[in-house]
Amino acid sequence: MSKGPGASFESPLHSLPLYSSHQLCEMGELTQTGVVQHLQNGQLLRDIYLKKHKLLPSNWAAEQLHLETTGKSRTLQSGLALLYGFLPDFDWKKVYFRHQPSALFCSGNCYCPLRNQYLEKEQRRQYLLRLNNRQLERTYEEMARIVDIPTKQLRAANPIDSLLCLFCHNVSFPCTKNGCITMDHFKVIKTHQIEDERERQEKKLYLGYALLGAHPILNQTVGRMQHTAEGRKEGLFTLYSAHDVTLAPILSALGLTGARFPRFAARLVFELWQDREKPREHSVRILYDGVDITFHTSFCQDHHRRSPKPMCPLENLVRFIKKDMFVALGGGSTNYYEACHREGF
């Protein structure tokens, strides 16, 4: 990582640290455990896609990688760790990380009024569910008393994120002169989170947000797949180093109702396959944390019943992104702009 200055980073990424250089991690920083997880992710991808399937030649060129991250040190460092596991001892001069200002990776298509309306209604649903959970409120009040801050401030800080970080790193919850945060507090918040996920699927407001929020990145993904299917060699390996709030809408938009909120170092992989006997035919496979979920997606649930191939035709994914996502939203929209600016929601 000390060779990092040889790489190119789109502004403002060049001002971020390439690795954590102090003993204690602050809120929102990548821990050493996180670094190891992403190194292992990269090694797994290397074993499959480089050693077995020869996705990239040994003398790969810079344009064959597309690397993109948000402007947070943890996403840049996560991407670098995965890349190092995937391509050990890579030439830093070939590396160029693009900056993505939005956690939705929506590039130039971020203005979407209807998506924001769905989000506002979804947040209202979350608020009402939380308001009706007296046990949760009592738990917040207890925790706030222990750490000596107003309940409103603790609630706004979304303490589940901090508690999960401590829990997953086998670190004790904090204690003060007023007492200790306990596993019972954690269980109450986690139980509410699971209940929130269940109601979220029932109410469908989040699905509307997810379909519009995930469309730009899915559209970019399928566009790159189509270019590769046409024989272009650019972007053979694309890496988006993102956030849980990037991944969650994508999972929902794909129809993966059983997928829970993403864990630390979660990975979602889209594979493009070419038929050896019919080179003009291409298929896709989708894996979440190493598990093949292709036939759990809304656009390919029934395909395996009609075909012996363990994959889904690329055309299914293209049709889903170009047409079916808008049909699912209703309102007669036929493209992203129309769907985003539809009135009467």
Short mmCIF file of the C-alpha atoms (twelve columns), coordinates in Angstrom:
data_MODEL
# 
_entry.id   MODEL 
# 
loop_
_atom_site.group_PDB 
_atom_site.id 
_atom_site.type_symbol 
_atom_site.label_atom_id 
_atom_site.label_alt_id 
_atom_site.label_comp_id 
_atom_site.label_asym_id 
_atom_site.label_seq_id 
_atom_site.Cartn_x 
_atom_site.Cartn_y 
_atom_site.Cartn_z 
_atom_site.pdbx_PDB_model_num 
ATOM 1   C CA . MET A 1   0.000   0.000   0.000   1 
ATOM 2   C CA . SER A 2   2.986   2.249   0.407   1 
ATOM 3   C CA . LYS A 3   3.193   2.315   -3.410  1 
ATOM 4   C CA . GLY A 4   -0.266  3.850   -3.606  1 
ATOM 5   C CA . PRO A 5   0.900   7.292   -4.715  1 
ATOM 6   C CA . GLY A 6   1.778   5.683   -8.069  1 
ATOM 7   C CA . ALA A 7   -1.914  5.140   -8.760  1 
ATOM 8   C CA . SER A 8   -4.344  7.716   -10.121 1 
ATOM 9   C CA . PHE A 9   -7.371  8.839   -8.150  1 
ATOM 10  C CA . GLU A 10  -10.081 11.136  -9.385  1 
ATOM 11  C CA . SER A 11  -10.557 14.172  -7.134  1 
ATOM 12  C CA . PRO A 12  -11.294 14.228  -4.215  1 
ATOM 13  C CA . LEU A 13  -10.108 10.630  -3.688  1 
ATOM 14  C CA . HIS A 14  -6.424  11.611  -3.835  1 
ATOM 15  C CA . SER A 15  -6.820  13.371  -0.480  1 
ATOM 16  C CA . LEU A 16  -8.008  10.228  1.327   1 
ATOM 17  C CA . PRO A 17  -5.662  7.929   3.307   1 
ATOM 18  C CA . LEU A 18  -4.959  4.636   1.544   1 
ATOM 19  C CA . TYR A 19  -4.836  2.755   4.840   1 
ATOM 20  C CA . SER A 20  -5.607  3.486   8.484   1 
ATOM 21  C CA . SER A 21  -2.464  4.957   10.026  1 
ATOM 22  C CA . HIS A 22  -3.500  5.272   13.680  1 
ATOM 23  C CA . GLN A 23  -4.141  2.786   16.461  1 
ATOM 24  C CA . LEU A 24  -7.783  3.557   17.243  1 
ATOM 25  C CA . CYS A 25  -10.367 3.572   14.463  1 
ATOM 26  C CA . GLU A 26  -12.863 6.392   14.561  1 
ATOM 27  C CA . MET A 27  -16.517 6.099   13.532  1 
ATOM 28  C CA . GLY A 28  -16.956 5.090   9.915   1 
ATOM 29  C CA . GLU A 29  -13.381 3.935   9.349   1 
ATOM 30  C CA . LEU A 30  -12.271 0.569   8.015   1 
ATOM 31  C CA . THR A 31  -10.867 -1.736  10.694  1 
ATOM 32  C CA . GLN A 32  -8.090  -4.283  10.264  1 
ATOM 33  C CA . THR A 33  -10.739 -7.010  10.355  1 
ATOM 34  C CA . GLY A 34  -12.451 -5.272  7.448   1 
ATOM 35  C CA . VAL A 35  -9.175  -5.132  5.517   1 
ATOM 36  C CA . VAL A 36  -8.702  -8.891  5.970   1 
ATOM 37  C CA . GLN A 37  -12.284 -9.588  4.859   1 
ATOM 38  C CA . HIS A 38  -11.769 -7.675  1.621   1 
ATOM 39  C CA . LEU A 39  -8.371  -9.275  0.994   1 
ATOM 40  C CA . GLN A 40  -10.103 -12.651 1.318   1 
ATOM 41  C CA . ASN A 41  -12.905 -11.497 -1.014  1 
ATOM 42  C CA . GLY A 42  -10.268 -10.562 -3.580  1 
ATOM 43  C CA . GLN A 43  -8.475  -13.885 -3.216  1 
ATOM 44  C CA . LEU A 44  -11.724 -15.790 -3.722  1 
ATOM 45  C CA . LEU A 45  -12.440 -13.823 -6.898  1 
ATOM 46  C CA . ARG A 46  -8.857  -14.382 -8.057  1 
ATOM 47  C CA . ASP A 47  -9.106  -18.153 -7.648  1 
ATOM 48  C CA . ILE A 48  -12.327 -18.272 -9.671  1 
ATOM 49  C CA . TYR A 49  -11.982 -15.600 -12.326 1 
ATOM 50  C CA . LEU A 50  -8.240  -15.396 -12.937 1 
ATOM 51  C CA . LYS A 51  -6.795  -18.803 -12.103 1 
ATOM 52  C CA . LYS A 52  -9.744  -20.864 -13.347 1 
ATOM 53  C CA . HIS A 53  -11.461 -18.780 -16.016 1 
ATOM 54  C CA . LYS A 54  -8.605  -16.497 -17.181 1 
ATOM 55  C CA . LEU A 55  -10.825 -13.413 -17.195 1 
ATOM 56  C CA . LEU A 56  -7.828  -11.084 -17.558 1 
ATOM 57  C CA . PRO A 57  -4.571  -11.760 -19.406 1 
ATOM 58  C CA . SER A 58  -1.327  -11.606 -17.426 1 
ATOM 59  C CA . ASN A 59  -0.447  -8.360  -19.230 1 
ATOM 60  C CA . TRP A 60  -3.843  -6.764  -18.593 1 
ATOM 61  C CA . ALA A 61  -4.288  -3.136  -19.567 1 
ATOM 62  C CA . ALA A 62  -5.621  -0.289  -17.424 1 
ATOM 63  C CA . GLU A 63  -8.783  0.099   -19.516 1 
ATOM 64  C CA . GLN A 64  -9.768  -3.511  -18.763 1 
ATOM 65  C CA . LEU A 65  -10.530 -2.490  -15.174 1 
ATOM 66  C CA . HIS A 66  -13.290 -0.105  -14.174 1 
ATOM 67  C CA . LEU A 67  -12.879 0.942   -10.532 1 
ATOM 68  C CA . GLU A 68  -15.301 3.257   -8.780  1 
ATOM 69  C CA . THR A 69  -15.814 4.298   -5.156  1 
ATOM 70  C CA . THR A 70  -17.557 6.913   -3.057  1 
ATOM 71  C CA . GLY A 71  -15.554 9.610   -1.305  1 
ATOM 72  C CA . LYS A 72  -15.253 7.765   2.006   1 
ATOM 73  C CA . SER A 73  -11.900 6.446   3.175   1 
ATOM 74  C CA . ARG A 74  -13.461 3.088   4.108   1 
ATOM 75  C CA . THR A 75  -14.839 2.435   0.608   1 
ATOM 76  C CA . LEU A 76  -11.589 3.432   -1.088  1 
ATOM 77  C CA . GLN A 77  -9.558  1.279   1.313   1 
ATOM 78  C CA . SER A 78  -12.014 -1.620  0.911   1 
ATOM 79  C CA . GLY A 79  -11.679 -1.418  -2.866  1 
ATOM 80  C CA . LEU A 80  -7.882  -1.316  -2.686  1 
ATOM 81  C CA . ALA A 81  -7.783  -4.306  -0.322  1 
ATOM 82  C CA . LEU A 82  -10.049 -6.364  -2.582  1 
ATOM 83  C CA . LEU A 83  -8.057  -5.329  -5.640  1 
ATOM 84  C CA . TYR A 84  -4.809  -6.377  -3.964  1 
ATOM 85  C CA . GLY A 85  -6.283  -9.787  -3.136  1 
ATOM 86  C CA . PHE A 86  -7.577  -10.091 -6.711  1 
ATOM 87  C CA . LEU A 87  -4.391  -8.879  -8.443  1 
ATOM 88  C CA . PRO A 88  -1.436  -9.298  -6.037  1 
ATOM 89  C CA . ASP A 89  1.561   -7.080  -6.774  1 
ATOM 90  C CA . PHE A 90  -0.358  -5.205  -9.458  1 
ATOM 91  C CA . ASP A 91  1.220   -2.276  -11.236 1 
ATOM 92  C CA . TRP A 92  -0.087  0.809   -9.439  1 
ATOM 93  C CA . LYS A 93  0.387   2.901   -12.570 1 
ATOM 94  C CA . LYS A 94  -2.428  0.903   -14.193 1 
ATOM 95  C CA . VAL A 95  -4.885  1.716   -11.408 1 
ATOM 96  C CA . TYR A 96  -7.385  4.546   -11.738 1 
ATOM 97  C CA . PHE A 97  -10.190 4.927   -9.203  1 
ATOM 98  C CA . ARG A 98  -13.150 7.050   -10.255 1 
ATOM 99  C CA . HIS A 99  -15.089 9.052   -7.690  1 
ATOM 100 C CA . GLN A 100 -18.828 8.466   -7.327  1 
ATOM 101 C CA . PRO A 101 -20.505 11.340  -5.417  1 
ATOM 102 C CA . SER A 102 -23.706 9.408   -4.691  1 
ATOM 103 C CA . ALA A 103 -24.079 6.297   -2.523  1 
ATOM 104 C CA . LEU A 104 -26.622 5.108   -5.120  1 
ATOM 105 C CA . PHE A 105 -23.941 5.242   -7.854  1 
ATOM 106 C CA . CYS A 106 -26.422 7.099   -10.032 1 
ATOM 107 C CA . SER A 107 -23.752 9.153   -11.867 1 
ATOM 108 C CA . GLY A 108 -25.525 11.780  -13.991 1 
ATOM 109 C CA . ASN A 109 -29.001 10.407  -13.267 1 
ATOM 110 C CA . CYS A 110 -29.399 11.256  -9.601  1 
ATOM 111 C CA . TYR A 111 -32.259 13.743  -9.826  1 
ATOM 112 C CA . CYS A 112 -35.408 11.680  -9.375  1 
ATOM 113 C CA . PRO A 113 -38.328 13.377  -7.582  1 
ATOM 114 C CA . LEU A 114 -40.494 10.255  -7.392  1 
ATOM 115 C CA . ARG A 115 -37.677 8.252   -5.809  1 
ATOM 116 C CA . ASN A 116 -37.409 10.928  -3.118  1 
ATOM 117 C CA . GLN A 117 -41.172 10.766  -2.524  1 
ATOM 118 C CA . TYR A 118 -40.994 7.007   -2.043  1 
ATOM 119 C CA . LEU A 119 -38.099 7.499   0.377   1 
ATOM 120 C CA . GLU A 120 -39.999 10.103  2.399   1 
ATOM 121 C CA . LYS A 121 -43.005 7.785   2.740   1 
ATOM 122 C CA . GLU A 122 -40.743 4.865   3.630   1 
ATOM 123 C CA . GLN A 123 -39.033 6.917   6.324   1 
ATOM 124 C CA . ARG A 124 -42.445 7.907   7.648   1 
ATOM 125 C CA . ARG A 125 -43.368 4.203   7.843   1 
ATOM 126 C CA . GLN A 126 -40.155 3.475   9.758   1 
ATOM 127 C CA . TYR A 127 -40.871 6.338   12.159  1 
ATOM 128 C CA . LEU A 128 -44.420 5.125   12.929  1 
ATOM 129 C CA . LEU A 129 -43.224 1.567   13.502  1 
ATOM 130 C CA . ARG A 130 -40.544 2.814   15.864  1 
ATOM 131 C CA . LEU A 131 -43.044 5.077   17.640  1 
ATOM 132 C CA . ASN A 132 -45.335 2.132   18.360  1 
ATOM 133 C CA . ASN A 133 -42.555 0.009   19.844  1 
ATOM 134 C CA . ARG A 134 -42.559 0.971   23.519  1 
ATOM 135 C CA . GLN A 135 -39.901 -1.595  24.409  1 
ATOM 136 C CA . LEU A 136 -37.568 -0.055  21.846  1 
ATOM 137 C CA . GLU A 137 -38.201 3.436   23.205  1 
ATOM 138 C CA . ARG A 138 -37.499 2.300   26.773  1 
ATOM 139 C CA . THR A 139 -34.286 0.690   25.542  1 
ATOM 140 C CA . TYR A 140 -33.175 3.935   23.868  1 
ATOM 141 C CA . GLU A 141 -33.957 5.848   27.063  1 
ATOM 142 C CA . GLU A 142 -31.874 3.399   29.122  1 
ATOM 143 C CA . MET A 143 -28.950 3.542   26.720  1 
ATOM 144 C CA . ALA A 144 -29.072 7.344   26.565  1 
ATOM 145 C CA . ARG A 145 -28.975 7.507   30.378  1 
ATOM 146 C CA . ILE A 146 -25.949 5.184   30.447  1 
ATOM 147 C CA . VAL A 147 -23.904 7.195   27.933  1 
ATOM 148 C CA . ASP A 148 -25.267 10.495  29.284  1 
ATOM 149 C CA . ILE A 149 -26.735 12.007  26.126  1 
ATOM 150 C CA . PRO A 150 -30.319 13.015  25.243  1 
ATOM 151 C CA . THR A 151 -32.505 10.145  24.024  1 
ATOM 152 C CA . LYS A 152 -33.269 12.073  20.843  1 
ATOM 153 C CA . GLN A 153 -29.558 12.331  20.043  1 
ATOM 154 C CA . LEU A 154 -28.941 8.621   20.620  1 
ATOM 155 C CA . ARG A 155 -31.941 7.643   18.498  1 
ATOM 156 C CA . ALA A 156 -30.798 9.901   15.648  1 
ATOM 157 C CA . ALA A 157 -27.312 8.328   15.768  1 
ATOM 158 C CA . ASN A 158 -28.813 4.941   14.750  1 
ATOM 159 C CA . PRO A 159 -26.977 2.993   17.495  1 
ATOM 160 C CA . ILE A 160 -27.416 -0.386  15.780  1 
ATOM 161 C CA . ASP A 161 -24.509 0.512   13.463  1 
ATOM 162 C CA . SER A 162 -22.117 1.113   16.361  1 
ATOM 163 C CA . LEU A 163 -23.323 -1.920  18.301  1 
ATOM 164 C CA . LEU A 164 -23.001 -4.189  15.272  1 
ATOM 165 C CA . CYS A 165 -19.444 -2.988  14.734  1 
ATOM 166 C CA . LEU A 166 -18.525 -3.817  18.334  1 
ATOM 167 C CA . PHE A 167 -20.417 -7.137  18.230  1 
ATOM 168 C CA . CYS A 168 -18.811 -8.300  14.977  1 
ATOM 169 C CA . HIS A 169 -15.327 -7.419  16.260  1 
ATOM 170 C CA . ASN A 170 -15.919 -9.253  19.558  1 
ATOM 171 C CA . VAL A 171 -15.531 -6.012  21.526  1 
ATOM 172 C CA . SER A 172 -17.492 -5.383  24.726  1 
ATOM 173 C CA . PHE A 173 -20.288 -2.849  24.647  1 
ATOM 174 C CA . PRO A 174 -19.447 0.425   26.467  1 
ATOM 175 C CA . CYS A 175 -19.761 0.947   30.219  1 
ATOM 176 C CA . THR A 176 -19.904 4.218   32.162  1 
ATOM 177 C CA . LYS A 177 -20.459 5.195   35.770  1 
ATOM 178 C CA . ASN A 178 -24.179 4.971   34.983  1 
ATOM 179 C CA . GLY A 179 -24.041 1.318   33.926  1 
ATOM 180 C CA . CYS A 180 -23.337 -0.811  30.841  1 
ATOM 181 C CA . ILE A 181 -24.888 -1.304  27.419  1 
ATOM 182 C CA . THR A 182 -25.812 -5.001  27.413  1 
ATOM 183 C CA . MET A 183 -26.693 -7.756  25.003  1 
ATOM 184 C CA . ASP A 184 -30.337 -7.299  26.035  1 
ATOM 185 C CA . HIS A 185 -30.257 -3.752  24.643  1 
ATOM 186 C CA . PHE A 186 -28.721 -5.058  21.431  1 
ATOM 187 C CA . LYS A 187 -31.348 -7.814  21.067  1 
ATOM 188 C CA . VAL A 188 -34.235 -5.353  21.397  1 
ATOM 189 C CA . ILE A 189 -32.834 -3.120  18.635  1 
ATOM 190 C CA . LYS A 190 -31.954 -6.065  16.392  1 
ATOM 191 C CA . THR A 191 -35.416 -7.607  16.851  1 
ATOM 192 C CA . HIS A 192 -36.981 -4.300  15.817  1 
ATOM 193 C CA . GLN A 193 -34.719 -4.167  12.768  1 
ATOM 194 C CA . ILE A 194 -35.919 -7.617  11.668  1 
ATOM 195 C CA . GLU A 195 -39.546 -6.578  12.206  1 
ATOM 196 C CA . ASP A 196 -38.881 -3.439  10.168  1 
ATOM 197 C CA . GLU A 197 -37.533 -5.548  7.286   1 
ATOM 198 C CA . ARG A 198 -40.649 -7.737  7.385   1 
ATOM 199 C CA . GLU A 199 -43.048 -4.763  7.312   1 
ATOM 200 C CA . ARG A 200 -40.946 -3.065  4.641   1 
ATOM 201 C CA . GLN A 201 -41.562 -5.980  2.286   1 
ATOM 202 C CA . GLU A 202 -45.299 -5.943  3.024   1 
ATOM 203 C CA . LYS A 203 -45.832 -2.211  2.489   1 
ATOM 204 C CA . LYS A 204 -43.887 -2.072  -0.830  1 
ATOM 205 C CA . LEU A 205 -42.890 1.589   -0.374  1 
ATOM 206 C CA . TYR A 206 -39.239 0.636   -0.190  1 
ATOM 207 C CA . LEU A 207 -39.604 -1.402  -3.395  1 
ATOM 208 C CA . GLY A 208 -40.643 1.751   -5.271  1 
ATOM 209 C CA . TYR A 209 -37.626 3.571   -3.874  1 
ATOM 210 C CA . ALA A 210 -35.382 0.608   -4.692  1 
ATOM 211 C CA . LEU A 211 -36.526 0.259   -8.310  1 
ATOM 212 C CA . LEU A 212 -35.764 3.922   -9.010  1 
ATOM 213 C CA . GLY A 213 -32.700 4.086   -6.771  1 
ATOM 214 C CA . ALA A 214 -31.045 1.000   -8.236  1 
ATOM 215 C CA . HIS A 215 -31.935 1.593   -11.882 1 
ATOM 216 C CA . PRO A 216 -28.929 3.782   -12.822 1 
ATOM 217 C CA . ILE A 217 -26.290 1.359   -11.503 1 
ATOM 218 C CA . LEU A 218 -28.107 -1.660  -12.936 1 
ATOM 219 C CA . ASN A 219 -28.433 0.125   -16.270 1 
ATOM 220 C CA . GLN A 220 -24.680 0.844   -16.249 1 
ATOM 221 C CA . THR A 221 -23.985 -2.795  -15.413 1 
ATOM 222 C CA . VAL A 222 -26.099 -4.226  -18.191 1 
ATOM 223 C CA . GLY A 223 -24.642 -1.665  -20.622 1 
ATOM 224 C CA . ARG A 224 -21.125 -2.899  -19.853 1 
ATOM 225 C CA . MET A 225 -22.278 -6.484  -20.292 1 
ATOM 226 C CA . GLN A 226 -23.739 -5.677  -23.703 1 
ATOM 227 C CA . HIS A 227 -20.493 -4.002  -24.777 1 
ATOM 228 C CA . THR A 228 -18.500 -7.045  -23.681 1 
ATOM 229 C CA . ALA A 229 -20.934 -9.345  -25.505 1 
ATOM 230 C CA . GLU A 230 -20.247 -7.303  -28.642 1 
ATOM 231 C CA . GLY A 231 -16.547 -8.106  -28.315 1 
ATOM 232 C CA . ARG A 232 -15.190 -4.990  -26.614 1 
ATOM 233 C CA . LYS A 233 -12.374 -5.567  -24.131 1 
ATOM 234 C CA . GLU A 234 -12.802 -2.490  -21.924 1 
ATOM 235 C CA . GLY A 235 -14.069 -2.977  -18.392 1 
ATOM 236 C CA . LEU A 236 -13.791 -6.761  -18.283 1 
ATOM 237 C CA . PHE A 237 -13.646 -6.432  -14.511 1 
ATOM 238 C CA . THR A 238 -15.739 -3.723  -12.874 1 
ATOM 239 C CA . LEU A 239 -15.575 -2.964  -9.171  1 
ATOM 240 C CA . TYR A 240 -17.970 -0.685  -7.329  1 
ATOM 241 C CA . SER A 241 -16.747 -0.211  -3.754  1 
ATOM 242 C CA . ALA A 242 -19.972 0.917   -2.165  1 
ATOM 243 C CA . HIS A 243 -22.176 0.922   0.941   1 
ATOM 244 C CA . ASP A 244 -24.942 -1.149  2.503   1 
ATOM 245 C CA . VAL A 245 -27.357 1.582   1.357   1 
ATOM 246 C CA . THR A 246 -26.101 0.975   -2.201  1 
ATOM 247 C CA . LEU A 247 -26.539 -2.770  -2.063  1 
ATOM 248 C CA . ALA A 248 -29.881 -2.972  -0.226  1 
ATOM 249 C CA . PRO A 249 -31.936 -1.249  -2.987  1 
ATOM 250 C CA . ILE A 250 -30.268 -3.385  -5.661  1 
ATOM 251 C CA . LEU A 251 -31.200 -6.595  -3.830  1 
ATOM 252 C CA . SER A 252 -34.767 -5.367  -3.396  1 
ATOM 253 C CA . ALA A 253 -35.077 -4.220  -7.013  1 
ATOM 254 C CA . LEU A 254 -33.897 -7.637  -8.224  1 
ATOM 255 C CA . GLY A 255 -36.759 -9.224  -6.295  1 
ATOM 256 C CA . LEU A 256 -34.614 -10.912 -3.652  1 
ATOM 257 C CA . THR A 257 -37.183 -10.716 -0.883  1 
ATOM 258 C CA . GLY A 258 -35.291 -13.179 1.313   1 
ATOM 259 C CA . ALA A 259 -32.099 -11.120 1.362   1 
ATOM 260 C CA . ARG A 260 -31.529 -9.359  4.668   1 
ATOM 261 C CA . PHE A 261 -29.707 -6.080  5.129   1 
ATOM 262 C CA . PRO A 262 -26.117 -6.484  3.838   1 
ATOM 263 C CA . ARG A 263 -23.434 -7.592  6.274   1 
ATOM 264 C CA . PHE A 264 -19.925 -6.173  6.530   1 
ATOM 265 C CA . ALA A 265 -17.858 -6.906  3.385   1 
ATOM 266 C CA . ALA A 266 -20.916 -8.228  1.513   1 
ATOM 267 C CA . ARG A 267 -20.334 -8.780  -2.197  1 
ATOM 268 C CA . LEU A 268 -22.738 -8.982  -5.118  1 
ATOM 269 C CA . VAL A 269 -21.290 -10.375 -8.348  1 
ATOM 270 C CA . PHE A 270 -22.767 -10.205 -11.859 1 
ATOM 271 C CA . GLU A 271 -21.150 -12.697 -14.244 1 
ATOM 272 C CA . LEU A 272 -21.423 -12.669 -18.044 1 
ATOM 273 C CA . TRP A 273 -20.978 -16.000 -19.826 1 
ATOM 274 C CA . GLN A 274 -20.558 -16.776 -23.522 1 
ATOM 275 C CA . ASP A 275 -21.928 -19.993 -25.024 1 
ATOM 276 C CA . ARG A 276 -18.994 -21.914 -26.572 1 
ATOM 277 C CA . GLU A 277 -21.188 -23.646 -29.149 1 
ATOM 278 C CA . LYS A 278 -23.204 -20.508 -29.962 1 
ATOM 279 C CA . PRO A 279 -20.786 -17.589 -29.387 1 
ATOM 280 C CA . ARG A 280 -23.458 -14.975 -30.089 1 
ATOM 281 C CA . GLU A 281 -25.517 -16.189 -27.119 1 
ATOM 282 C CA . HIS A 282 -24.730 -14.858 -23.648 1 
ATOM 283 C CA . SER A 283 -26.011 -15.642 -20.183 1 
ATOM 284 C CA . VAL A 284 -25.738 -14.064 -16.751 1 
ATOM 285 C CA . ARG A 285 -25.269 -15.458 -13.277 1 
ATOM 286 C CA . ILE A 286 -25.675 -13.487 -10.048 1 
ATOM 287 C CA . LEU A 287 -24.024 -14.412 -6.766  1 
ATOM 288 C CA . TYR A 288 -24.530 -12.859 -3.344  1 
ATOM 289 C CA . ASP A 289 -21.762 -13.611 -0.849  1 
ATOM 290 C CA . GLY A 290 -20.784 -16.585 -2.993  1 
ATOM 291 C CA . VAL A 291 -24.281 -18.080 -3.253  1 
ATOM 292 C CA . ASP A 292 -25.918 -18.382 -6.684  1 
ATOM 293 C CA . ILE A 293 -29.162 -16.395 -6.452  1 
ATOM 294 C CA . THR A 294 -29.861 -16.125 -10.191 1 
ATOM 295 C CA . PHE A 295 -33.102 -18.087 -10.080 1 
ATOM 296 C CA . HIS A 296 -34.348 -16.173 -7.052  1 
ATOM 297 C CA . THR A 297 -34.444 -12.913 -9.020  1 
ATOM 298 C CA . SER A 298 -37.780 -11.668 -10.327 1 
ATOM 299 C CA . PHE A 299 -36.567 -11.728 -13.955 1 
ATOM 300 C CA . CYS A 300 -35.344 -15.331 -13.970 1 
ATOM 301 C CA . GLN A 301 -37.382 -17.243 -11.384 1 
ATOM 302 C CA . ASP A 302 -38.924 -19.685 -13.864 1 
ATOM 303 C CA . HIS A 303 -36.198 -19.972 -16.477 1 
ATOM 304 C CA . HIS A 304 -34.518 -23.050 -14.952 1 
ATOM 305 C CA . ARG A 305 -37.771 -24.980 -15.452 1 
ATOM 306 C CA . ARG A 306 -37.560 -24.403 -19.204 1 
ATOM 307 C CA . SER A 307 -33.808 -24.715 -19.731 1 
ATOM 308 C CA . PRO A 308 -31.099 -27.146 -18.560 1 
ATOM 309 C CA . LYS A 309 -28.534 -24.314 -18.384 1 
ATOM 310 C CA . PRO A 310 -27.720 -23.134 -14.840 1 
ATOM 311 C CA . MET A 311 -27.809 -19.514 -15.989 1 
ATOM 312 C CA . CYS A 312 -30.195 -16.865 -17.244 1 
ATOM 313 C CA . PRO A 313 -30.186 -15.349 -20.759 1 
ATOM 314 C CA . LEU A 314 -28.665 -11.881 -20.899 1 
ATOM 315 C CA . GLU A 315 -31.830 -10.790 -22.701 1 
ATOM 316 C CA . ASN A 316 -33.861 -11.426 -19.543 1 
ATOM 317 C CA . LEU A 317 -31.742 -9.005  -17.533 1 
ATOM 318 C CA . VAL A 318 -31.788 -6.414  -20.331 1 
ATOM 319 C CA . ARG A 319 -35.590 -6.620  -20.619 1 
ATOM 320 C CA . PHE A 320 -35.963 -6.354  -16.859 1 
ATOM 321 C CA . ILE A 321 -33.882 -3.167  -16.645 1 
ATOM 322 C CA . LYS A 322 -35.111 -1.531  -19.841 1 
ATOM 323 C CA . LYS A 323 -38.806 -2.371  -19.422 1 
ATOM 324 C CA . ASP A 324 -39.997 -4.529  -16.523 1 
ATOM 325 C CA . MET A 325 -38.691 -2.271  -13.754 1 
ATOM 326 C CA . PHE A 326 -40.935 0.524   -15.059 1 
ATOM 327 C CA . VAL A 327 -43.903 -1.833  -15.423 1 
ATOM 328 C CA . ALA A 328 -43.462 -2.821  -11.763 1 
ATOM 329 C CA . LEU A 329 -43.686 0.863   -10.788 1 
ATOM 330 C CA . GLY A 330 -46.990 1.312   -12.609 1 
ATOM 331 C CA . GLY A 331 -48.127 4.592   -14.122 1 
ATOM 332 C CA . GLY A 332 -47.321 3.701   -17.727 1 
ATOM 333 C CA . SER A 333 -43.748 5.071   -17.750 1 
ATOM 334 C CA . THR A 334 -41.428 3.587   -20.358 1 
ATOM 335 C CA . ASN A 335 -38.076 5.052   -19.301 1 
ATOM 336 C CA . TYR A 336 -36.216 6.282   -16.232 1 
ATOM 337 C CA . TYR A 337 -36.853 9.985   -16.816 1 
ATOM 338 C CA . GLU A 338 -40.611 9.487   -17.228 1 
ATOM 339 C CA . ALA A 339 -40.782 7.280   -14.146 1 
ATOM 340 C CA . CYS A 340 -38.857 9.783   -12.026 1 
ATOM 341 C CA . HIS A 341 -41.025 12.710  -13.031 1 
ATOM 342 C CA . ARG A 342 -44.399 10.968  -12.939 1 
ATOM 343 C CA . GLU A 343 -46.984 12.929  -10.956 1 
ATOM 344 C CA . GLY A 344 -49.875 11.765  -8.838  1 
ATOM 345 C CA . PHE A 345 -48.006 9.420   -6.459  1 
# 
